[in-house]
Amino acid sequence: QVQVVESGGGLVQPGGSLRLSCATNGIIFSLYTMAWHRQAPGKQRELVADITRGGSTRYADSVKGRFTISRDNAKNTVYLQMNSLKPEDTAVYYCKAVGPAGYERWGRGTQVTVSS
């Protein structure tokens, strides 16, 4: 059974940091592109960052220079380090695993709230 489970969300003040984790089970993790998306209230879900199996990364313009995506293939886990957080980063953050044949699996999300 494929599992994609996010953790690490919470409440943080503007300018603060959080690290999200996404643990997977049931897939050959090293073959998958992993992505973080987010959805704020009343807005569409958007791509935040992704990382290919080869380690190439890309970021949304709104988070470049503040967020860093990384993966640990030995732990079947992808991370999102978020620094200099802003209130507009408030959203539910979702992890997505994308396999070589286009198979996708989403996690249930973790809430990030940036507020003073």
Secondary structure, DSSP 8 states (H G I E B T S, - for coil): --EEEEE--EEE-TT--EEEEEEEESS-GGG-EEEEEEE-TTS--EEEEEE-TT--EEE-GGGTTTEEEEEETTTTEEEEEE-S--GGG-EEEEEEEE-TTS-EEE---EEEEE--
